[in-house]
């Protein structure tokens, strides 16, 4: 699918200060930076610690995204606990709040959704359609979150029949299931979005996926340049840019996968884009020895994309 205009979404990192407080100024600047690069910001996703934020902090993130102007999407969380049954109301409240702020909800995996039998999932998502006129479903590997769940092909096919469901973010970290979904999409509902969340295989865009990636928050400008090369048919530039970004993805998203958020904070602070590489206390950290590899990637990126190395004030 050459010369295709790729829709790129970046799950925006929520940065923290050294004292453990949220760096809201750094967050607002990075939302604006993501817009300026031409990507759609996604807030309150796993990269933005959405599942563990207080509701007031999620609302503040929504306000910042809305004030930045332009399109944005946001994680809609039910805040339930292991063993909880599915209840539509909590999801609907979160979806309606996002819609009020002008965003499009991404229905985040919940324990209630995980508790459902596979055959009951389509009906549950259909019940959420009354919360807004458009939303994205989200299938997520347990490597990211314990309440994550990857749908069967039959469930995915059923989602294609819900008009308000305009796409699915697919984060199994596997090519095979995503290729199956693309084939079903192309046959049954070509306008439906398959947003790859496979940070270990970001070239899924050449097969027809768009993306919503945590990796993209490390370098929204680099992703935009890669996507432009594909759109303009410059296969060599696309491959060179994709190779470096994939090296970054393989490194940042190695096990334990949730530590990628600290990799993102390290990289963004090296770029001079946030003040500190601190993260939410629930997030595992990477070793300081990672900085040498990230600095090499940044030096390569400066040669390929422009820009350079800065120093963290943290």
SERO-99479 format. One line per field, with one value per residue (C-alpha): x, y, z; residue number from 0; residue in three letters. Coordinates in nm, 4 decimals. Example, Ala and Ser with C-alpha at 12.3 -4.5 7.8 and 13.67 -1.06 7.14 Angstrom:
# SERO-99479
X (1.2300, 1.3670)
Y (-0.4500, -0.1060)
Z (0.7800, 0.7140)
k (0, 1)
r (ALA, SER)
//
This chain:
# SERO-99479
X (0.0000, 0.2544, 0.1853, -0.0768, -0.1209, -0.0676, -0.2731, -0.0308, -0.1278, 0.1194, 0.0325, 0.1728, 0.3994, 0.2905, 0.6203, 0.7010, 0.9270, 1.2046, 0.9801, 0.7195, 0.4652, 0.3243, 0.5058, 0.1936, 0.3886, 0.6075, 0.2982, 0.1252, 0.4388, 0.4633, 0.0958, 0.1547, 0.4761, 0.2891, 0.0262, 0.2947, 0.4605, 0.1308, 0.0435, -0.2774, -0.2086, -0.3529, -0.3794, -0.4593, -0.3299, -0.0915, 0.1987, 0.0278, -0.0337, -0.4081, -0.5004, -0.3406, -0.4192, -0.6722, -0.9882, -0.9075, -0.5690, -0.7285, -0.9684, -0.6791, -0.5050, -0.8245, -0.8435, -0.4827, -0.5429, -0.8554, -0.6795, -0.4021, -0.6567, -0.6937, -0.7923, -0.7093, -0.8076, -0.8079, -0.8266, -1.1674, -1.1202, -1.3734, -1.1593, -1.2802, -1.0979, -0.9998, -1.3086, -1.5497, -1.8393, -1.8835, -2.0913, -2.1436, -2.2067, -1.8478, -1.7213, -1.9996, -1.9215, -1.5581, -1.6502, -1.8976, -1.6400, -1.3892, -1.6528, -1.7457, -1.3843, -1.3869, -1.1877, -1.2581, -1.2665, -1.0484, -1.2303, -0.9543, -0.9404, -1.1109, -1.1487, -1.5186, -1.4556, -1.1977, -1.4536, -1.6917, -1.7144, -1.5777, -1.9221, -2.0509, -1.7868, -1.9585, -2.2778, -2.0844, -1.9205, -2.2540, -2.3944, -2.1205, -2.2218, -2.4811, -2.1999, -2.0828, -2.1096, -1.7576, -1.5091, -1.2175, -1.2039, -0.8735, -0.7258, -0.4113, -0.1611, -0.1204, 0.2466, 0.1264, -0.1513, -0.2942, -0.6513, -0.5509, -0.7214, -0.6708, -0.9946, -1.0645, -1.1099, -1.4838, -1.5056, -1.3096, -1.5418, -1.8431, -1.6932, -1.6865, -2.0649, -2.0963, -2.1158, -2.0021, -1.6899, -1.4614, -1.1500, -0.9547, -0.6166, -0.4430, -0.1594, -0.0901, 0.2763, 0.2226, 0.2081, -0.0159, -0.3327, -0.2937, -0.2624, -0.5785, -0.7613, -0.6434, -0.7734, -1.1136, -1.1240, -1.0385, -1.3080, -1.5904, -1.5416, -1.2548, -1.2976, -1.2425, -0.9118, -0.6705, -0.4335, -0.1222, 0.0130, 0.3003, 0.6002, 0.8210, 0.6948, 0.6163, 0.6378, 0.2865, 0.1855, 0.3107, 0.0370, -0.2426, -0.2409, -0.2373, -0.0901, -0.1347, 0.2059, 0.3725, 0.6997, 0.5836, 0.5939, 0.9746, 1.0027, 0.6804, 0.8896, 1.0826, 0.7628, 0.6093, 0.9174, 0.9048, 0.5340, 0.5905, 0.8511, 0.5992, 0.3287, 0.5630, 0.6862, 1.0441, 1.1033, 1.4711, 1.4099, 1.1183, 1.3307, 1.6223, 1.3979, 1.1940, 1.5086, 1.6295, 1.2855, 1.2484, 1.5869, 1.4586, 1.1351, 1.3042, 1.5261, 1.2627, 0.9954, 1.2060, 1.0887, 0.9595, 0.7482, 0.5947, 0.9443, 0.9264, 0.7749, 1.1005, 1.2871, 1.0615, 1.1358, 1.5085, 1.4997, 1.2802, 1.4968, 1.8053, 1.6335, 1.5744, 1.1982, 1.1187, 1.3063, 1.3522, 1.3435, 1.1291, 0.8126, 0.5068, 0.6091, 0.4167, 0.6391, 0.9444, 1.2700, 1.5481, 1.9151, 2.1344, 2.3434, 2.0561, 2.1560, 2.4582, 2.2414, 1.9798, 2.2522, 2.3787, 2.0257, 1.9886, 2.3197, 2.2102, 1.8754, 2.0452, 2.2278, 1.9160, 1.6430, 1.8269, 1.8441, 2.0843, 2.1595, 2.0665, 2.1063, 1.8476, 1.8118, 1.6978)
Y (0.0000, 0.2549, 0.6298, 0.5865, 0.8675, 0.7038, 0.8148, 0.8332, 0.8648, 0.8976, 0.7918, 1.0941, 1.0293, 1.1996, 1.3292, 1.3658, 1.5972, 1.4772, 1.5304, 1.2879, 1.5465, 1.5539, 1.7882, 1.9422, 2.2077, 1.9396, 1.7389, 2.0354, 2.1149, 1.7557, 1.7432, 2.0604, 1.9157, 1.6021, 1.8136, 2.0212, 1.7076, 1.6101, 1.3192, 1.2786, 1.2957, 1.0131, 1.1019, 0.8947, 0.5840, 0.3397, 0.5648, 0.8483, 0.6260, 0.6551, 0.3342, 0.4572, 0.8291, 0.9940, 1.0951, 1.4641, 1.4173, 1.2427, 1.5346, 1.7801, 1.5837, 1.6061, 1.9830, 2.0245, 1.8125, 2.0127, 2.3467, 2.2420, 2.2402, 1.9802, 1.6175, 1.3945, 1.0582, 0.9469, 0.6332, 0.5760, 0.3911, 0.2078, 0.1966, -0.1471, -0.4226, -0.7847, -1.0037, -0.7183, -0.7926, -0.5866, -0.2750, -0.0328, 0.2754, 0.3393, 0.3079, 0.5322, 0.8068, 0.8090, 0.8070, 1.0915, 1.3050, 1.2575, 1.3443, 1.6609, 1.7731, 1.7137, 1.3885, 1.0397, 0.7665, 0.4570, 0.2014, 0.0870, -0.2775, -0.3289, -0.6189, -0.6220, -0.6592, -0.9270, -1.1232, -1.1605, -1.4717, -1.4082, -1.4315, -1.1558, -0.8987, -0.7688, -0.7009, -0.5184, -0.2919, -0.2368, -0.1202, 0.1446, 0.2909, 0.5071, 0.6930, 0.8804, 0.8690, 0.7269, 0.5282, 0.2886, -0.0547, -0.1686, -0.5165, -0.5331, -0.8015, -0.8944, -0.7997, -0.4401, -0.4784, -0.7817, -0.6921, -0.6838, -0.9127, -0.9928, -1.0643, -1.3648, -1.3032, -1.3628, -1.0849, -0.8507, -0.9287, -0.8528, -0.5137, -0.4285, -0.4383, -0.1667, 0.1657, 0.3764, 0.1626, 0.3270, 0.1245, -0.1066, -0.0479, -0.3839, -0.4444, -0.8165, -0.7523, -1.0207, -0.9771, -1.2754, -1.1640, -0.8110, -0.9347, -1.1413, -0.8303, -0.6301, -0.8990, -0.8994, -0.5189, -0.4947, -0.7459, -0.6300, -0.2619, -0.0879, 0.2418, 0.0801, 0.1694, -0.0948, 0.0994, -0.1058, -0.0970, -0.3271, -0.1215, -0.4152, -0.4184, -0.0598, -0.1415, -0.2889, 0.0383, -0.0964, -0.3639, -0.1125, -0.0515, 0.2956, 0.3328, 0.4368, 0.3750, 0.4514, 0.4491, 0.7484, 0.9718, 0.9389, 1.0914, 1.2248, 1.4297, 1.1239, 0.9239, 1.2064, 1.2148, 0.8377, 0.8517, 1.1333, 0.9261, 0.6436, 0.8818, 1.0309, 0.6923, 0.7329, 0.3710, 0.4179, 0.7098, 0.5237, 0.2140, 0.4085, 0.6041, 0.2992, 0.0974, 0.3454, 0.3850, 0.0077, -0.0244, 0.2234, 0.0255, -0.3098, -0.1606, 0.0408, -0.2313, -0.5231, -0.7109, -0.5968, -0.4118, -0.1536, -0.0126, 0.1425, 0.4467, 0.5068, 0.4574, 0.7269, 0.9617, 0.8988, 0.9674, 1.2764, 1.4267, 1.3607, 1.5484, 1.8391, 1.8071, 1.7286, 1.8345, 1.4970, 1.1222, 1.0505, 0.8428, 0.7372, 0.5235, 0.2257, 0.2137, -0.0143, 0.1624, 0.0925, 0.0820, 0.3888, 0.1892, 0.2290, 0.5917, 0.4981, 0.3094, 0.5849, 0.8440, 0.6426, 0.6279, 1.0005, 1.0683, 0.8527, 1.0320, 1.3715, 1.2661, 1.1178, 1.3575, 1.6594, 1.7735, 1.6810, 1.5761, 1.7845, 1.7251, 1.6516, 1.9012, 1.6209)
Z (0.0000, -0.1167, -0.1296, 0.1417, 0.3916, 0.7302, 1.0295, 1.3211, 1.6861, 1.9724, 2.3258, 2.5085, 2.8068, 3.1281, 3.2717, 3.6392, 3.8376, 4.0676, 4.3720, 4.2334, 4.1213, 3.7696, 3.5328, 3.3774, 3.1869, 3.0316, 2.9416, 2.7784, 2.5798, 2.4575, 2.3570, 2.1529, 2.0086, 1.9018, 1.7252, 1.5553, 1.4227, 1.2591, 1.4875, 1.6891, 2.0650, 2.2729, 2.6415, 2.9496, 2.7753, 2.9437, 2.8364, 3.0228, 3.3294, 3.2666, 3.4542, 3.7783, 3.7672, 3.9956, 3.8075, 3.8610, 3.6936, 3.3973, 3.3638, 3.3732, 3.0969, 2.8894, 2.9415, 2.8300, 2.5204, 2.4366, 2.4870, 2.2492, 1.9676, 1.6975, 1.7126, 2.0094, 2.1514, 2.5143, 2.7228, 2.8852, 3.2164, 3.4323, 3.7532, 3.8597, 4.0472, 3.9758, 3.9772, 3.9066, 3.6697, 3.3581, 3.4019, 3.1172, 3.3340, 3.4442, 3.0877, 2.9604, 3.2133, 3.1051, 2.7357, 2.7779, 2.9602, 2.6791, 2.4193, 2.6135, 2.5890, 2.2136, 2.2090, 2.0821, 2.3498, 2.3409, 2.5579, 2.7875, 2.8999, 3.2348, 3.4715, 3.3915, 3.0190, 3.0922, 3.2991, 3.0053, 2.7932, 2.4470, 2.2918, 2.5191, 2.4238, 2.1064, 2.3000, 2.5698, 2.3137, 2.1412, 2.4757, 2.4904, 2.1545, 2.3271, 2.5080, 2.1984, 1.8225, 1.7702, 1.9751, 1.9433, 2.1038, 2.2503, 2.2644, 2.4749, 2.5609, 2.9262, 2.8792, 2.9229, 3.1820, 3.3677, 3.2681, 2.9036, 2.6550, 2.2874, 2.0997, 1.8825, 1.5081, 1.5546, 1.8133, 1.5909, 1.3009, 1.5210, 1.6134, 1.2431, 1.2563, 1.5232, 1.3328, 1.6281, 1.6703, 1.4147, 1.4845, 1.7105, 1.8690, 1.8415, 2.0889, 2.0856, 1.9866, 1.7209, 1.3447, 1.2688, 1.4485, 1.3150, 0.9562, 1.0104, 1.1236, 0.8248, 0.5896, 0.7630, 0.7620, 0.3938, 0.3054, 0.5319, 0.6254, 0.4455, 0.6305, 0.9709, 1.1422, 1.2612, 1.4850, 1.5412, 1.8924, 1.8019, 1.9067, 1.8083, 1.4479, 1.3518, 0.9806, 1.0023, 0.8365, 0.5030, 0.5231, 0.5823, 0.9575, 1.1018, 1.4491, 1.8087, 1.9617, 2.2905, 2.0998, 1.8970, 2.2060, 2.2090, 1.8626, 1.7073, 1.4650, 1.3501, 1.3020, 1.0991, 0.8741, 0.8270, 0.7403, 0.4918, 0.3100, 0.2693, 0.1484, -0.1130, -0.2323, -0.1089, -0.0112, 0.0745, 0.3118, 0.4682, 0.5288, 0.6758, 0.9116, 1.0062, 1.0817, 1.3421, 1.4977, 1.5153, 1.6850, 1.9431, 1.9772, 2.0236, 2.2913, 2.4787, 2.4649, 2.5797, 2.8887, 3.1293, 2.8745, 3.1152, 3.1776, 2.8299, 3.0012, 3.1853, 2.8565, 2.7121, 3.0007, 2.9646, 2.5908, 2.6119, 2.8847, 2.6695, 2.3883, 2.6240, 2.5898, 2.9539, 3.2647, 3.4283, 3.3622, 3.6695, 3.6213, 3.8173, 4.1190, 3.9780, 3.6704, 3.6627, 3.5820, 3.3362, 3.4395, 3.3963, 3.1494, 2.9006, 2.8577, 2.6472, 2.3970, 2.3879, 2.3302, 2.0325, 1.8883, 1.9382, 1.7629, 1.4696, 1.4669, 1.4617, 1.1470, 0.9868, 1.1025, 1.2437, 1.6058, 1.8817, 2.2363, 2.5393, 2.9116, 3.1781, 3.4583, 3.6907)
k (0, 1, 2, 3, 4, 5, 6, 7, 8, 9, 10, 11, 12, 13, 14, 15, 16, 17, 18, 19, 20, 21, 22, 23, 24, 25, 26, 27, 28, 29, 30, 31, 32, 33, 34, 35, 36, 37, 38, 39, 40, 41, 42, 43, 44, 45, 46, 47, 48, 49, 50, 51, 52, 53, 54, 55, 56, 57, 58, 59, 60, 61, 62, 63, 64, 65, 66, 67, 68, 69, 70, 71, 72, 73, 74, 75, 76, 77, 78, 79, 80, 81, 82, 83, 84, 85, 86, 87, 88, 89, 90, 91, 92, 93, 94, 95, 96, 97, 98, 99, 100, 101, 102, 103, 104, 105, 106, 107, 108, 109, 110, 111, 112, 113, 114, 115, 116, 117, 118, 119, 120, 121, 122, 123, 124, 125, 126, 127, 128, 129, 130, 131, 132, 133, 134, 135, 136, 137, 138, 139, 140, 141, 142, 143, 144, 145, 146, 147, 148, 149, 150, 151, 152, 153, 154, 155, 156, 157, 158, 159, 160, 161, 162, 163, 164, 165, 166, 167, 168, 169, 170, 171, 172, 173, 174, 175, 176, 177, 178, 179, 180, 181, 182, 183, 184, 185, 186, 187, 188, 189, 190, 191, 192, 193, 194, 195, 196, 197, 198, 199, 200, 201, 202, 203, 204, 205, 206, 207, 208, 209, 210, 211, 212, 213, 214, 215, 216, 217, 218, 219, 220, 221, 222, 223, 224, 225, 226, 227, 228, 229, 230, 231, 232, 233, 234, 235, 236, 237, 238, 239, 240, 241, 242, 243, 244, 245, 246, 247, 248, 249, 250, 251, 252, 253, 254, 255, 256, 257, 258, 259, 260, 261, 262, 263, 264, 265, 266, 267, 268, 269, 270, 271, 272, 273, 274, 275, 276, 277, 278, 279, 280, 281, 282, 283, 284, 285, 286, 287, 288, 289, 290, 291, 292, 293, 294, 295, 296, 297, 298, 299, 300, 301, 302, 303, 304, 305, 306, 307, 308, 309, 310, 311, 312, 313)
r (UNK, UNK, UNK, UNK, UNK, UNK, UNK, UNK, UNK, UNK, UNK, UNK, UNK, UNK, UNK, UNK, UNK, UNK, UNK, UNK, UNK, UNK, UNK, UNK, UNK, UNK, UNK, UNK, UNK, UNK, UNK, UNK, UNK, UNK, UNK, UNK, UNK, UNK, UNK, UNK, UNK, UNK, UNK, UNK, UNK, UNK, UNK, UNK, UNK, UNK, UNK, UNK, UNK, UNK, UNK, UNK, UNK, UNK, UNK, UNK, UNK, UNK, UNK, UNK, UNK, UNK, UNK, UNK, UNK, UNK, UNK, UNK, UNK, UNK, UNK, UNK, UNK, UNK, UNK, UNK, UNK, UNK, UNK, UNK, UNK, UNK, UNK, UNK, UNK, UNK, UNK, UNK, UNK, UNK, UNK, UNK, UNK, UNK, UNK, UNK, UNK, UNK, UNK, UNK, UNK, UNK, UNK, UNK, UNK, UNK, UNK, UNK, UNK, UNK, UNK, UNK, UNK, UNK, UNK, UNK, UNK, UNK, UNK, UNK, UNK, UNK, UNK, UNK, UNK, UNK, UNK, UNK, UNK, UNK, UNK, UNK, UNK, UNK, UNK, UNK, UNK, UNK, UNK, UNK, UNK, UNK, UNK, UNK, UNK, UNK, UNK, UNK, UNK, UNK, UNK, UNK, UNK, UNK, UNK, UNK, UNK, UNK, UNK, UNK, UNK, UNK, UNK, UNK, UNK, UNK, UNK, UNK, UNK, UNK, UNK, UNK, UNK, UNK, UNK, UNK, UNK, UNK, UNK, UNK, UNK, UNK, UNK, UNK, UNK, UNK, UNK, UNK, UNK, UNK, UNK, UNK, UNK, UNK, UNK, UNK, UNK, UNK, UNK, UNK, UNK, UNK, UNK, UNK, UNK, UNK, UNK, UNK, UNK, UNK, UNK, UNK, UNK, UNK, UNK, UNK, UNK, UNK, UNK, UNK, UNK, UNK, UNK, UNK, UNK, UNK, UNK, UNK, UNK, UNK, UNK, UNK, UNK, UNK, UNK, UNK, UNK, UNK, UNK, UNK, UNK, UNK, UNK, UNK, UNK, UNK, UNK, UNK, UNK, UNK, UNK, UNK, UNK, UNK, UNK, UNK, UNK, UNK, UNK, UNK, UNK, UNK, UNK, UNK, UNK, UNK, UNK, UNK, UNK, UNK, UNK, UNK, UNK, UNK, UNK, UNK, UNK, UNK, UNK, UNK, UNK, UNK, UNK, UNK, UNK, UNK, UNK, UNK, UNK, UNK, UNK, UNK, UNK, UNK, UNK, UNK, UNK, UNK, UNK, UNK, UNK, UNK, UNK, UNK, UNK, UNK, UNK, UNK, UNK, UNK)
//
